[in-house]
Amino acid sequence: MKVVILAGGLGTRISEETTVKPKPMVEIGGMPIIWHIMKIYSNFGFKDFVICLGYKGYVIKEFFANYRRHTSDLTIDLKNNNITIDNSNTEDWTVSLVETGANAMTGARIKKIKKYVQDDEGFCLTYGDGVSNVNIKELVDFHKSHKKIATLTAVKSPSRFGVLNIDDNNNGIVDSFKEKPEEAKDWINGGFFVLSNKVFDYIGDGDDVVFEQNPLQGLTKDGQLMSFKHHGFWHAMDSLRDKMNLDQMASHSDIPPWMK
């Protein structure tokens, strides 16, 4: 089963980094976040990737085209213009890099990679800016068991702000204060999907199709969208603050929480 990664957005909310590179290439722990996402899947045996390129997609192409050089020791013979790769570090991955349009929305990007997955039993889908320790094998097994078209991973995102309990009957006095509660009340889309190829019937034509709007709403209306509840680690990289938090997690631990 292939893994499709949406990696073409502008990443405007983290523009401090994305003026020179696409968001999936923003580094945490010295490696691009897209690499961390791919490691999550490959650790469960999913090693065939389709990456939907858009904004500055050439940066992602260059990274994978020269992956061994980026991750290995090199000896460079300047006189003879020869490069020897020492202590080679690589992955047993297959990576298809697909140009899906500079301005295409998520649904349009998915529609454009149909030919890469149409002969398979379905495919995994995720965004290029979030990590989690979700068990991919259990997620896929759950999807196969219910035989619906789509499965999304539901997560509870920790609150970014302290929560106040205010007594309006006592002049607004604060009864309690909890700094960043561990768990929010509502389930949200965690971005790790498993999809049957029938999902393409729900995605219209045109670059303006947003997967999270009409396609997912249509699947919901037809009773074809199931949720896989994940209670473990999940973290999206929506801001520079998120990037710094993830970078700290990756840099100060031998095994970051999304790999545990």
KAUR-V328606 format. One record per residue. RES is the residue in three letters. OMEGA is omega in whole degrees, -180 to 180 (NA if undefined). NEAR is the number of other C-alpha atoms within 10 Angstrom. Layout:
RES & OMEGA & NEAR
RES & OMEGA & NEAR
This chain:
MET & -178 & 16
LYS & 177 & 20
VAL & 179 & 23
VAL & -180 & 25
ILE & 178 & 25
LEU & -172 & 24
ALA & -173 & 30
GLY & -176 & 28
GLY & -176 & 25
LEU & -179 & 18
GLY & -174 & 21
THR & -178 & 14
ARG & 175 & 13
ILE & -173 & 18
SER & 177 & 15
GLU & -180 & 11
GLU & -167 & 18
THR & 173 & 19
THR & -177 & 13
VAL & -178 & 12
LYS & 175 & 18
PRO & -175 & 25
LYS & -180 & 28
PRO & 179 & 27
MET & 174 & 23
VAL & -173 & 20
GLU & 168 & 18
ILE & -177 & 20
GLY & 176 & 17
GLY & 179 & 10
MET & -180 & 15
PRO & -179 & 18
ILE & 179 & 24
ILE & 177 & 25
TRP & 178 & 15
HIS & 179 & 24
ILE & 180 & 22
MET & 176 & 19
LYS & 177 & 18
ILE & -179 & 22
TYR & -176 & 22
SER & 178 & 18
ASN & 176 & 13
PHE & 176 & 12
GLY & 179 & 12
PHE & -169 & 19
LYS & -180 & 20
ASP & -170 & 17
PHE & 172 & 23
VAL & -176 & 23
ILE & -179 & 28
CYS & -176 & 25
LEU & 176 & 25
GLY & -180 & 23
TYR & 179 & 22
LYS & -179 & 20
GLY & -180 & 24
TYR & 179 & 14
VAL & 178 & 16
ILE & 178 & 21
LYS & -178 & 17
GLU & -179 & 11
PHE & -177 & 15
PHE & 178 & 15
ALA & -179 & 12
ASN & -173 & 10
TYR & -178 & 14
ARG & 179 & 18
ARG & 180 & 18
HIS & -170 & 16
THR & -177 & 15
SER & 172 & 13
ASP & -179 & 14
LEU & 167 & 15
THR & -175 & 10
ILE & 176 & 12
ASP & -175 & 10
LEU & -178 & 8
LYS & -177 & 6
ASN & 179 & 7
ASN & -177 & 7
ASN & 180 & 9
ILE & 176 & 12
THR & 179 & 12
ILE & -180 & 14
ASP & 177 & 12
ASN & -173 & 11
SER & 174 & 13
ASN & 179 & 13
THR & 180 & 12
GLU & 178 & 10
ASP & -178 & 8
TRP & 166 & 13
THR & -174 & 12
VAL & 175 & 17
SER & -177 & 16
LEU & -169 & 19
VAL & 176 & 19
GLU & -178 & 17
THR & 174 & 25
GLY & -177 & 18
ALA & -174 & 16
ASN & -177 & 15
ALA & 176 & 21
MET & -172 & 21
THR & 180 & 22
GLY & 179 & 25
ALA & 180 & 21
ARG & 179 & 30
ILE & -179 & 23
LYS & -175 & 21
LYS & 178 & 18
ILE & -177 & 19
LYS & -176 & 12
LYS & -179 & 9
TYR & -176 & 15
VAL & -170 & 18
GLN & -180 & 14
ASP & -177 & 9
ASP & 180 & 12
GLU & -176 & 12
GLY & -179 & 22
PHE & 172 & 21
CYS & 179 & 25
LEU & 173 & 22
THR & 178 & 21
TYR & -178 & 23
GLY & -177 & 28
ASP & -180 & 25
GLY & -179 & 21
VAL & -178 & 26
SER & 174 & 24
ASN & 176 & 19
VAL & 179 & 24
ASN & -174 & 16
ILE & 180 & 22
LYS & 179 & 14
GLU & 177 & 12
LEU & -179 & 21
VAL & 179 & 19
ASP & 178 & 11
PHE & 179 & 16
HIS & -179 & 24
LYS & -175 & 18
SER & -176 & 8
HIS & 173 & 12
LYS & 172 & 12
LYS & -176 & 16
ILE & -171 & 21
ALA & 173 & 26
THR & 173 & 25
LEU & 176 & 24
THR & 179 & 21
ALA & -180 & 20
VAL & 173 & 26
LYS & -176 & 20
SER & 176 & 21
PRO & 179 & 14
SER & 177 & 14
ARG & -173 & 11
PHE & 175 & 10
GLY & -179 & 10
VAL & 180 & 13
LEU & 169 & 13
ASN & -172 & 12
ILE & 178 & 14
ASP & -178 & 12
ASP & 179 & 10
ASN & -179 & 7
ASN & 176 & 9
ASN & 175 & 8
GLY & -180 & 10
ILE & 179 & 12
VAL & 179 & 12
ASP & -179 & 11
SER & 178 & 10
PHE & 178 & 12
LYS & -178 & 11
GLU & 176 & 11
LYS & 179 & 13
PRO & -177 & 15
GLU & -174 & 11
GLU & 176 & 13
ALA & -178 & 14
LYS & -170 & 10
ASP & 172 & 9
TRP & 178 & 15
ILE & 177 & 14
ASN & -179 & 15
GLY & 170 & 24
GLY & 177 & 20
PHE & -174 & 22
PHE & 162 & 25
VAL & -172 & 28
LEU & 169 & 21
SER & 178 & 20
ASN & 176 & 17
LYS & 179 & 13
VAL & -179 & 18
PHE & 177 & 17
ASP & -179 & 10
TYR & -177 & 16
ILE & -179 & 20
GLY & 180 & 16
ASP & 177 & 11
GLY & -178 & 13
ASP & -177 & 18
ASP & -178 & 14
VAL & 179 & 20
VAL & -176 & 19
PHE & -176 & 19
GLU & 179 & 12
GLN & -173 & 12
ASN & -179 & 15
PRO & -179 & 19
LEU & 177 & 20
GLN & 177 & 15
GLY & 177 & 15
LEU & 179 & 18
THR & -180 & 13
LYS & -178 & 10
ASP & 180 & 10
GLY & -175 & 12
GLN & 180 & 17
LEU & 180 & 18
MET & 179 & 21
SER & 174 & 17
PHE & -174 & 20
LYS & -180 & 17
HIS & -177 & 18
HIS & -177 & 13
GLY & -176 & 14
PHE & 173 & 16
TRP & -180 & 19
HIS & 175 & 20
ALA & 178 & 17
MET & -177 & 22
ASP & -175 & 15
SER & 177 & 16
LEU & 177 & 14
ARG & 177 & 11
ASP & 180 & 14
LYS & -179 & 21
MET & 178 & 15
ASN & -180 & 15
LEU & 179 & 23
ASP & 178 & 19
GLN & 178 & 14
MET & -177 & 17
ALA & -174 & 20
SER & -174 & 14
HIS & 179 & 10
SER & 177 & 10
ASP & 178 & 9
ILE & 180 & 11
PRO & -173 & 18
PRO & 179 & 17
TRP & 177 & 21
MET & -178 & 19
LYS & NA & 12
